Amino acid sequence: MDKKNMSQGGTGMPSGTDDRVLTNRQGHPVSNNQSQRTVGPRGPATLENYQFLEKITHFDRERIPERVVHARGFVCYGELEVTGKIGDEPASTYTRAKVFQQAGKKTPLAIRFSTVIGGRDSSETARDPRGFAVKFYTEDGNWDLVGNNLAVFFIRDAIKFPDVIHSLKPDPVTFRQEPNRIFDFMSQTPESMHMLTHLFSPRGIPASYRHMEGFGVNTYKMVNEKGDTFLVKYHFHPRAGLASLTAEEASKVQGQDFGSASKDLFTSIERGEYPQWDMFVQIMEDHDHPELEWDPLDDTKIWPEKDFPLRHVGTMTLNRNVEDFFNENEQIAMGTGVLVDGLDFSDDKMLVGRTFSYSDTQRYRVGTNYLQLPVNQPKSAKVSTNLSGGQMSYQRDLAPGQNPHVNYEPSIHDGLKESPVEQPNNPPEIQGQLTRSVIERRNDYVQARGRFCTMMDWERDDLIFNMGDLLGQCERDVQERMVWHFFLVHDDYGKRVGEKLGISAADVTKLGPLPKQVLTEEDRRRLQSLGSNGDTIDPSVWGQWTSSVKNHKASAEEVLMGKLPRENAAQSQAAE
């Protein structure tokens, strides 16, 4: 059956375009499904984002009982030891967060590695972003840093998160992950080209959890004692080095072991070979940086390290496995809103949406009192709240000497009181119209071009093979639009994938920009010479671009036999 001509299931309505208007569950037509409501195009977002909240809260409840995303994962424990500095400067220059202040200070942590799309019993060698979520048990309470192994994401606005995940999840009719659905969505989402170029290279299949990078992905802020704020990105680089699998080698591993990554991590710790990562940050002044051709709050962009150097802050060591998988892995609950004093949110539209969605999901999936579970409780700070009741409550968070009759504030009868000191926070003032719009500096192709150029040759070859193989299973209109995007990224990208599909630059020049797509002057120039823009593979930016590091081409035998690199020689982000 032609999928394009299928009628709407169960409605009895014809399939004409006018009958396929998107609405919410109230029957209200949705005129803008691309952007949250924000103050100005860069944000911040507003709480009365009804369409976004309706969409994301339904999405948060789509799976019972496993996680909607990151269902398969593995937890272990360790510590972060900091240098007391951020690069060569005292940590206090940028943040008052106690976790970073004192050289040699160790903070206990739990970390959960995961795959994003597959179910709880899916393969750990599937092509998929990997979750890299860390819960730091600091003296000021928990700090959760919930990131991925890839530095960017598919989208820049959280209102599109249900859509991108739906496209990657199994078809609701066939229950198979269908390339045609994935690339149908991506072909209409130019901002995804950077992430796709990462994901469909070998970086999309790490050889193990020990051999992959970690990134906060979102843009956060640091706040110092004066209240000065700074934009920040977080990086973790594995001391064992980077190692990835080609699609061919991954299929060999999957044929014998669905849980190779969890096994490798568990056995390494049991052997006493404790995995380590160096933690770095990138720092930027807290304003909109009009001098850049991209927006620092855009999750589809990296901050090039030649312009915003990595600054070392400490080393993370993993040294203990869980004792009970369910209680410690299935019930651990992370959230991007879990910050401590000295750390803050930016107006990153993905971060704003995730901060609501993650906590909402945990309350639904684990329960109202999920923060009373041992794995989620603060370890180094006291908890005193006026919250009580709800499903599975087993204690009240009473402070020493607190009047148990007083569960409200304010009170003069020995109840809880506000903290006596409100720390300064002097972020930039924001003015703008309340609007639903995308950020202005989209520039969707330039960093995908940088990623394509800074891969190792074998990574680029595997990327081309994977794109050709999967797009070969798609309909012609999807193939052509994706090849059109690839030509806008790089001549060789479009040409080599196109050759596998029998599509040339001449075949796609008839395609104009997508509706509402904003092209740069450079993009428009490239359209005039599609496929003949004289692109080269420029090695000069090697080592100056986030993730342009050496990647070990791992074999299935190394994974299955436990022969992956084990040395703990510190790795530099810049390749030698």
N, C-alpha and C positions, 0 to 999 in steps of 0.2 A: 504493500500500500504506500502511495506517495505521502510522506509525512506532512508535506506542506498543505495538503488538501484534506487532512483529517478534520472532521467536524468536532466541535467542542463536546467532550464526553459528558453525557447525561443532561445536556441542556436542550437538545432538540433544535438548536439554533443553527442556521447556516454559517459557513465559515468565512463570510465576507469580512473585509478589514474593519468595517464600522461596527461589527458585532463582537470584535475582540478588544474592546477598550478595557484597559486594566482598571480595576476598582479595588477598594478595600472591602473588608467583611461587612461594612455598613452599606455597601452599594455605592459609595462615593467614588466618582471617577478620579483617578490619580493622574494629574497633569504633569507632574515632575517626579520621576522615579530615580533620578540621578543624584540628587543633592539634598542634604538635610537643610533645615532652616537655621541660618546663622546670622550673626551680626557682621555684615560685610562678607565678601567672598572667601576670606581666610578664616572666619570664625571669631569668637567662640560660638558653639552651638547653643541652642536654647532648650529649656526643659520641655516646653510645650510642642515638641516635635511629634505631633500625634501620629502622622503617617509612619515615621521612622519607628516610634515606640511600638505601635501595633504590629509592624512587620517584624521587628527584631524579637519581641517577646513571644510571638508565635513560633518564630524560627528556633528560639531557645528551648522550646518544648516539643520539638519534632521527634525526639528519640526517647524511649524508655527501656531500660534505665541507664544505658551507657551514654557516654558523652556524645553530643551531636557531632563534634569534631574532636580530634585527638583522643579517640576512643581507646586505641592500643598504645600503651605506654609503659615505661618502667621507671621506678623511683629508686634513688639511693641517697645517701647522706654524706656530708662533708663539711668543709669550712672555707671561708674566704679570709686570707691573710693579706692585709693591706700594707702599703709602704708609708702611709701618712702623707703621701704627695700625690698630686695629679700631674704627671710628667715630672718636670723639674721644679715645680712650685708647690708650696704647702697646700694640702687639700682645702684648708680653710679659705684660701683665695676664692674658691668657687662654691663651696658648700659648707654648711654647719652640721650636716648629717654626721652623727657620732661614729657611724660605722667606718668612715674614711679617715678619721683624724689622727690616730696614733700609730706610728710605725710598729709593725709586729702584732697589731690587734687582730684577733681571730674571732670571726662570727660564724656560729653554726648555721648550716643550711640544709635544705632538702631540694633535690632537683628531679624534675620529671622530663624525660625524653619521650618523644612520641611521634607517631605518624598522624597526619591531619585527616585524611579522607576515609581510610579504611575502617571497618568495624573492629570490635575488640579482639577478634581472633584472626584478623587479616595478616597478610605477609609483611614482614619488616623490611623486605627488599623491593617493595612496590615503589614506583616513581611517585614521589609525594614530598611536600615540604615536611621537615622534621620540627616538632616542637622542642623548645629549649627554655623551660620554665623553671625559675629559681625562686625559692622561698627562703629569704634570709631572716633568721630569728634574732633580730637586733634588740639592744637594750631599750630602744624606744618603741618596741613592738615589731610586728612583722613587716617586711618589705618584699613584695612580689615583683619580679621582673619576668614578664611572660613574653618570650620571643620565639624566634625560629632559627634554623640553621642557614637561611638565606637572608641577605641584608635588606631585601625589599619585599613588596607584596603586589598582588594582582591589581588592587584597586586603591583609591585614595580617599574614599568616603564610605563610612560604615553602613550607609543605607543600602549599598550594593553587596554587602557581605552575604546575606541570604541567597542572592542571585549567583554569585560566583561559586559558592559551595554547592548549591543545587546543580549547577552545570557539571561540577566535578563528581558529585555523588551518582549512584546508580539511577538509570532511567526509571521513572515511577511506574512504567508499564512493563518493560522487559526486565527490570532490576539488574541491568548490566551497565558497567561504566562505558559510555559510548563516546568515542572520539568526536563524532559528529555534533553531539550536544556541547562538549567542551569547547570545540573550536568555533561553533556557532556563536556562543557567548563571547569568546575572546576576540573573534574577528570584528565584533561590534564594540570592542573595548580597547582602543589603542593604547591606553595607559598600561595594559597588561604585558606589552611586548618585552619590557625589561625583565619582569619576573619569569615569563615563559622562556626567555633565553637562558636564564639560570636553571630553571627547573628541568628543561628537556636536554640539558647537558648532563654529564655524569654527576654534577653537584646534586641532581635530583634523586640520586640513590647513594647516600653515604655508605661506605663499606662497614662502618660500625658507628655507634654513638660516640665512641672515644675519638674517632677520627673525623669529626666535623666541627665547623665553627658555630658560634652562637651569636645572635644579634638581638638587641632590644627591638629593632625595626622601627618602632614609634620614636618620635622626638619627644623627649622629656625636658624638664628644667632642673637645674640646681639653684639653691638659694643660700647665700652666705649670711654671716652675722649681721651685716648692714642691711640685709633685705635685697641686695642686688641679685638679679636673676640672670641665668645663662642657659642657652639651649644646649642639650647634650644628647649624644648617641652612645649606646653601650655595645661593646664588642667582647667576645671571648674567643681566644685562639688556642687550639689544642697543642700541647707540647709534644704529643705523639705524632704530630703532622696531620695533614689532610690526606684522606684516601677515599676513593669513590669507585663505583662499579659501572661498567658499560651495561647496556640493556642485555646483551648476550650473557655476560658473566652473572648478572643478577638473576636471570632465569634459571641458571644452573643451581644457584644457591637456593632459590625458592623451591626448586624441585626436591630438595632434601630437608630444608629447615625453614619454617615460617618465622621462627623466633631467633634468628642468628644474632641480631643486634643486642637483644636482652641477655642472651647467653654470654656473649663476649664481654659485656659490661660486668655482669655478675661474677664470672669466673676471674676476670682481671682483678677485681677487688678482693675476692677470696684468696687469690695468690699473693696478695700484698703488693701488687703492682698498681698503685693508686693513680688513676687518670688525673691529669692536671690541665688547667687552662690558664693562660695569662689574661687578665681583665684589663681592658683599655677603655678610654672614653675619647670622644671628639667633642670639642667645645666651640660654641659660636655665640657671639653677642646676641642678646635677646631683642631682635626686631625683625622686620620682614625681609631684609637684605635685598633691596631692589637691584643691586649690582649683579646678582646671580641670574642665570638664565633658567633657573628652576627654583622652586619654593622649598625652603628647609623643613616645612611641615608636611611635605608630600611623601607618603610612604612608598611610592613607586620610584623614588630617587635615593641614591647614595650621596654622601658628602665625600668627594674625592680627597684622598689622604694627602696629596701634594699641596692642597689648599688648607685642609683642616687635619693636621697631623694627629696620629694616635698618641695618646698619653697614657702611660702605664699607671695603674692604680693598685694592682695586687695580683694574687695567684689563688685560684680555686682548686682545691684538692678534694677528691671523692674517696672516702675511706671506709664506708660502712654500708652494707646491704640491708634491705628491709627484713623484718622477721615475719611479717604477715602481709601477703600481697594485697588482699582485699582491703584491710583496714588502712594500709599505708599508701597503696597505689590507687585503688579505685576510689577512695574517699578523700584523697588530698585535693584541695580546692584552691586554685590560684585566681588572682584578679588584678587587672592593671590599675585599679583604683587603690591598691594597698601600698601606700607610700608613707614614709616617715618624715619628720621635720628635717628640712634642708633639701628635700626632694619635692618636685611639684610636677603638675601637668603642664603641657603646652596646649595650644589650640588645635593640634593635629586632629583632623576629623575622624580618623580611624581610632585614635586613642580615646576620644570622647565617647564614641559609640561602644567600643570594647569595654570601657569602664562601667557602663551601665549593664551591658549584656552579660559579662562574666559573672558578676555577683548575682544577677537575676537567675542565671543558669544554675549556679551552685545551690541557691535556695530551692529551686525546683527539683534538681537532680538528687542532691544529697539530703536536703531538708532545711527547715528554718534554722536549726541550731547546728549547722555544719561547722561553725567556728569553735564549738565546744569539743569537737573530736580531737584526740591527742595530736594527730599529725598536723592539724591546722591551728592549734593553740599557740600563742606566743610562748617562747621558752625562756626569754630573758627579760620579760616585762610583765607587770601585773595587769590584770583585767578587772575593771570595775565599771559596771554599766547599770542602767535602769531597765534593761531589756529582760523579759522573763516570759515563760510560757511557750506555746508552740509545740509542734510535733517533736518528740524525742528529746525534750528538755530533761536534763538530769542534774542541774545545779543552777543556783543564782550567782551572778558575778558580784558578790558583796565584798566591799573593802573592809579592812580591819576596823572595827568600831562603828561600822555603818548601821544605822537604825533600820532593821529589816522591814519596818512598817512604811518606810519612805522610799517609794520607787518613782520619784519625780524630782525635778529640779526647776526652780530654786526651792530651798527649804531651810529653816533655821533649827530643825530638829535632827541634826546629825545625819543629814543626807549627803549625797555626793555634790561636789562643788566644781565649777569650771576651773581649768588650769589658771593659776594666778598670772602667768606671763604669756602674752600673745606675741609670738616672734614676728619681727618685721618681714614684710614681703612687698617689694616695690616693683611689680611687673609693669611693662609699658601700658599706657592708657589706650583703649581700643574704642574707635568710633566708626560707625557704619550703618547702613540701612539693614533692616531685618530682611533677609533674602534667602532664596534657595538657588544657589549658583555654585559653579565649580571655581577652583582657584584659577587665577589668571595665567600664571606661567606653567603651562602644562608640558610642553616640549617633550612629547611622548617617545621620541625615537633616538635622541642623542645619547642617552645613557645605555640604551640597548645596544647601540653601535659600539660604545666603549666596552661593554661586556663581551660582545662578539670578538672584538679585536684583542682583548687581553686574556683570552682563553689559551691554554696549551693546545697544540695542534690536534692531539688525540681527543680532547674534549670537544673541539669544534666539529671534528668528523662525526663524533657520536651524536652531537646535537642535530646535525644535518640528517643523519640516518633516522633518528627518532622522529623528527618532524615529518620527513618524507613517508615513513612507515605509517604513522597515525593519521596524517592528513590524507593518505591514500585510501583510508576507510571513510572519508567524508564526502558529502555532496559537492558538486562542482562549484557552486556559488561560494561555499565556505572556503574551498581550496583557493579560489581566485583571490578572495579578499585577504586571506592570510598571506599569500605570496605578494600581493600588493603592499601589505605592511612590511614584509621582509625586505623588499626592494627599497622602501623608504628608510629602513635601518641601515642596510649595507648591500652593495651590488652583489657580492658573493653569496650573501645569505639568501636573497631572493633567487639568484640564478641556480644555486646548487639544490635548494629545495624544489624549485620549479622544475628542474630537469627530472627529478624523481616522479613528478606528477604530470609531465608533459605540458607544462605551462611556462610560457616565456613572458618577458616584459611586455612584448607587443600584445599579448593576450589580455593583459590587465590594465593597460594604459587607458582603456575606456572607462574604468571605474573612477568616479570622482570621490572627493572626501565624503566621509560619513555625515549624516545629519548632525548638526551641532558640533561637529569636529572642528577644532581650532588648529590650524597649521601655522608654523613659524615661517618666516621668510625663507629660511634654509629648506624647510619641507617643500614649499612651493617651487623653489628652484630645482629641487631634486625631482619633483614630479614632471618637470619639463624634459628631463633626460633619464627617465626611469630605467634603471639597469645599466646606465652608462655614465655614472657620476665620477668615475675614476677612483673609486675607493680602493684603499690598500689595507693590509694588516699592519698597523703601525705599532711596533714593539716599544716605542719610546715611553709609553705610559705604563709599561709593565712595572708592577710594584708600587705604583702611585694611585691605584684604583682599588677600592675595597673589594676584597676577595680575589685579586689577581696574585694568587700565591701558588706555589707548586702543589700539584695534586697527584698523589700516588695512584697509578692505574692498578687497582687491586684485582686479583683473580678470585674466582670462586674457591679454588683450593685454599688460598690464604684465609678466606673467611671461614670455611667449613673446618679447616684443620687448626684454627687458632694461630695462624702464622702472620697475622697483620703486624705492622711495625709496633714495637713496644718501647723504643727508646724515649727517654724523657728529656732530650736535649731541647732547650727553649727554642721555639719557632718565632721567627720574625714575620710580620705580615708581608713585608716586601720580599719577593722572591730574589734569591741570589742571582 
